[in-house]
């Protein structure tokens, strides 16, 4: 029985695809429980979190990505599957520890730290995973395969988000056993991925061995680093040197990253404000808040993925990004109208309440449809510029820049909302337009050169 439609794919990538599908069904269930939106709702309601704590936890998945450059550098010349399982195991272990978090005034900040650490290791998993995709899946079907894998992950994430909302509505202390239970599922997912194979890895390892021998270094590079090697490889100076080398030699990739920076900042600015509007101004429950913030967009992501995958394989990443950014722009504008509706209203009458709720619902619908394209471009867009040997480094740079904007964009959005109210969304709209123009310029240049 061809449950995952593997027979429609090239023969050599079928085994890897089936193994990853089985893995991601369980892994998506675990990862859904540590998503930023879900955890922000838990912080707001279970730990009575302040706007600052909500902003920090909303930003956590983004700024955890800041270390992805380190994961990318660490991955070069090493066996990717072993590194992936080690990083996933660390993330699962930290998530399990949430069950011991005290429900005290400082418990919310301990919870935020645990989520930050778990997401840091999960960002490494994402970096290594995309390197596996480049090795195992041909370019002509990579968009289609990525969409299917993301579909499996996101669908189980929706189940996790819904289940979390129901459980926490019944008992706000459910985190004491919910997170350890999700971690158990994550551990089972790790066992499944150990059956994976990496095509061409021996050739890539030999290539890196020749590079190291030419530099007068030992040809063999083990998975586990000696302490002094850790300092050398993961030092900020070395990481910045690697990033600078790539961004100065590959100017088109640098411009692509710049366009992504504007688009990402605009999106990340509005996320803590959305959580505040939903949980505070509209007073929705755990399940309702999770449904609007995460569950609905994830469901629509699943619906939109096949169409986005077909477009990606047909037009390439640059033209794809232009179309996709139009959707993100629409979601920001509609959310801004919702914020405008409730601005300055101490008590919301029923008309204003339902108007704001309807606009936020429309915004999350457009956001979810756009996220289907974003899930594909974010995971494999960098491969348009990289070689096999540098795929993980390019991904590390791209994801680290995601983390960089996560360090300031949510806080900038929260600060602007406190001081400017709904006008913050005007700033986010302008920033998104700049990113869209940069994607369009890159697409036109590539079309003219073809």
Residue pairs with C-beta under 8 A, 6 or more apart in sequence:
4 17
4 18
4 21
4 148
5 148
6 14
6 17
6 18
7 14
9 17
9 141
9 144
9 145
10 138
10 141
12 199
13 136
13 137
13 138
13 141
13 145
13 199
15 197
16 132
16 136
16 137
16 196
16 197
16 199
17 136
17 137
17 145
17 148
17 149
19 192
19 193
19 195
19 196
20 132
20 149
20 193
20 196
21 148
21 149
21 152
22 192
23 189
23 192
23 193
23 196
24 149
24 152
24 153
24 156
24 189
25 152
25 153
25 156
25 189
26 156
26 185
26 186
26 188
26 189
26 192
27 88
27 153
27 156
27 186
27 189
27 193
28 152
28 153
28 154
28 155
28 156
28 157
28 160
29 156
29 157
29 159
29 160
29 182
29 185
29 189
30 92
30 95
30 160
30 182
30 183
30 185
30 186
30 189
31 122
31 153
31 157
31 160
31 186
32 38
32 156
32 157
32 158
32 159
32 160
32 161
32 164
32 294
32 298
33 95
33 160
33 161
33 164
33 178
33 179
33 182
34 91
34 95
34 115
34 118
34 119
34 122
34 182
35 61
35 157
35 161
35 294
36 57
36 58
36 59
36 60
36 61
36 62
36 115
36 119
36 271
37 58
37 271
37 275
37 290
37 293
37 294
38 160
38 161
38 164
38 290
38 293
38 294
39 57
39 60
39 111
39 115
40 49
40 54
40 57
40 58
40 272
40 275
40 293
41 165
41 168
41 275
41 279
41 286
41 289
41 290
41 293
42 111
42 164
42 168
42 175
42 286
43 49
43 53
43 54
43 57
43 108
43 111
43 112
44 53
44 54
44 275
44 279
44 280
44 289
45 168
45 172
45 279
45 286
45 289
46 103
46 168
46 172
46 173
46 175
47 53
47 103
47 107
47 108
47 111
48 108
49 57
49 108
51 272
51 276
51 414
51 418
52 414
53 108
53 109
53 112
54 272
54 275
54 276
54 279
55 272
55 410
55 411
55 414
56 112
57 111
57 112
57 115
58 271
58 272
58 275
58 410
59 268
59 271
59 272
59 406
59 407
59 409
59 410
59 411
60 112
60 115
60 116
60 119
60 406
61 119
61 406
62 264
62 268
62 402
62 403
62 405
62 406
62 407
62 409
62 410
63 116
63 403
63 404
63 406
63 407
64 116
64 119
64 120
64 122
64 123
64 403
64 406
65 119
65 123
65 126
65 399
65 400
65 402
65 403
65 406
66 400
66 403
66 404
66 406
66 407
67 120
67 123
67 124
67 400
67 403
68 123
68 124
68 126
68 127
68 395
68 396
68 398
68 399
68 400
68 402
68 403
69 239
69 242
69 243
69 393
69 396
69 397
69 399
69 400
70 234
70 239
70 396
70 400
71 87
71 123
71 124
71 127
71 128
71 392
71 396
72 127
72 392
72 393
72 394
72 395
72 396
72 397
72 399
72 400
73 233
73 234
73 238
73 239
73 242
73 393
73 396
74 83
74 225
74 233
74 234
75 83
75 127
75 128
75 131
75 392
75 396
76 208
76 389
76 392
76 393
77 204
77 205
77 208
77 209
77 211
77 212
77 221
78 221
78 222
78 223
79 198
79 201
79 205
79 223
80 128
80 131
80 132
80 135
80 198
80 201
80 392
81 132
81 193
81 194
81 196
81 198
82 223
83 124
83 128
83 223
84 124
84 125
84 128
84 129
84 132
84 193
85 190
85 193
85 194
86 223
87 121
87 122
87 124
87 125
87 128
88 121
88 122
88 125
88 186
88 189
88 190
88 193
89 187
89 190
90 121
91 118
91 119
91 120
91 121
91 122
91 125
91 186
92 183
92 186
92 187
92 190
93 183
94 114
94 117
94 118
94 121
95 114
95 118
95 179
95 182
95 183
95 186
96 179
96 180
96 183
96 184
97 114
98 111
98 114
98 115
98 175
98 179
98 180
99 175
99 176
99 177
99 178
99 179
99 180
100 176
101 107
101 110
101 111
101 114
101 175
102 110
103 173
111 175
123 399
123 403
126 379
126 399
127 392
127 395
127 396
127 399
128 392
130 379
130 380
130 382
130 383
130 391
130 392
130 395
131 391
131 392
131 395
132 196
132 198
133 142
133 145
133 146
133 379
133 380
134 142
134 380
134 383
134 386
134 388
134 391
135 198
135 199
135 200
135 201
135 204
135 388
135 391
136 197
136 198
136 199
137 145
137 146
139 383
140 313
141 313
142 313
142 380
142 383
143 309
143 310
143 312
143 313
143 376
143 380
144 309
144 310
144 313
146 309
146 375
146 376
146 379
146 380
147 305
147 306
147 308
147 309
147 375
147 376
148 305
148 309
150 301
150 305
150 375
150 376
150 379
151 302
151 305
151 306
154 298
154 301
154 302
154 305
154 375
155 298
155 302
157 298
158 295
158 298
158 299
158 302
160 182
161 290
161 291
161 294
161 295
161 298
162 287
162 290
162 291
162 295
164 178
164 286
164 290
165 285
165 286
165 287
165 288
165 289
165 290
165 291
165 295
166 287
167 174
167 178
168 174
168 175
168 178
168 286
168 287
169 285
169 286
169 287
200 388
204 388
204 389
205 221
207 389
208 221
208 389
209 219
209 220
209 221
210 219
212 218
212 219
212 221
213 219
225 233
232 238
242 393
243 397
243 400
246 253
246 390
246 393
246 394
246 397
247 253
247 254
247 257
247 397
248 254
250 385
252 385
252 442
253 382
253 385
253 386
253 394
255 438
255 441
255 442
256 318
256 381
256 382
256 384
256 385
256 439
256 442
257 397
257 398
257 401
258 438
259 321
259 435
259 436
259 438
259 439
259 442
260 398
260 401
260 402
260 435
261 401
261 404
261 405
261 435
262 431
262 432
262 434
262 435
262 438
263 325
263 328
263 432
263 435
263 436
263 439
264 401
264 402
264 405
264 409
264 435
265 405
265 409
265 412
265 428
265 431
266 328
266 332
266 428
266 429
266 431
266 432
266 435
267 328
267 332
267 428
267 432
268 405
268 406
268 409
268 410
268 413
269 409
269 410
269 412
269 413
269 416
269 424
269 427
269 428
269 431
270 332
270 335
270 336
270 413
270 424
270 425
270 428
271 410
271 413
272 410
272 413
272 414
273 335
273 339
273 413
273 414
273 417
273 424
274 293
274 335
274 360
274 363
275 289
275 293
276 417
277 338
277 339
277 342
277 356
277 360
278 284
278 288
278 289
278 292
278 293
278 360
279 289
281 342
281 348
281 356
282 342
282 348
282 353
282 356
282 357
282 360
284 292
292 360
292 361
292 364
293 364
296 361
296 364
296 365
296 368
297 364
297 365
297 367
297 368
297 371
298 368
298 371
299 368
300 365
300 368
300 369
300 371
300 372
301 368
301 369
301 371
301 372
301 375
302 372
303 369
303 372
304 368
304 369
304 370
304 371
304 372
304 373
305 372
305 375
305 376
307 372
308 320
308 324
308 372
308 373
308 375
308 376
309 376
311 320
311 323
311 373
312 320
312 373
312 376
312 377
316 384
316 446
317 377
317 380
317 381
317 384
318 384
318 439
318 442
318 443
318 446
319 443
319 447
320 373
320 376
320 377
321 377
321 381
321 439
321 443
322 436
322 439
322 440
322 443
323 373
324 370
324 373
324 374
324 377
325 432
325 435
325 436
325 439
326 436
327 366
327 367
327 369
327 370
327 373
328 367
328 370
328 374
328 432
329 429
329 432
329 433
329 436
330 366
330 370
331 363
331 364
331 366
331 367
331 370
332 363
332 425
332 428
332 429
332 432
333 425
333 429
334 359
334 362
334 363
334 366
335 359
335 360
335 363
335 425
336 422
336 424
336 425
336 426
336 428
336 429
337 359
338 355
338 356
338 357
338 359
338 360
338 363
339 417
339 421
339 422
339 424
339 425
340 422
340 425
341 352
341 355
341 356
341 359
342 348
342 352
342 356
343 421
343 422
344 421
345 352
348 356
378 402
381 398
382 391
382 394
382 395
382 397
382 398
383 391
383 394
385 394
386 393
386 394
386 395
413 424
413 428
416 423
416 424
416 427
417 424
420 427
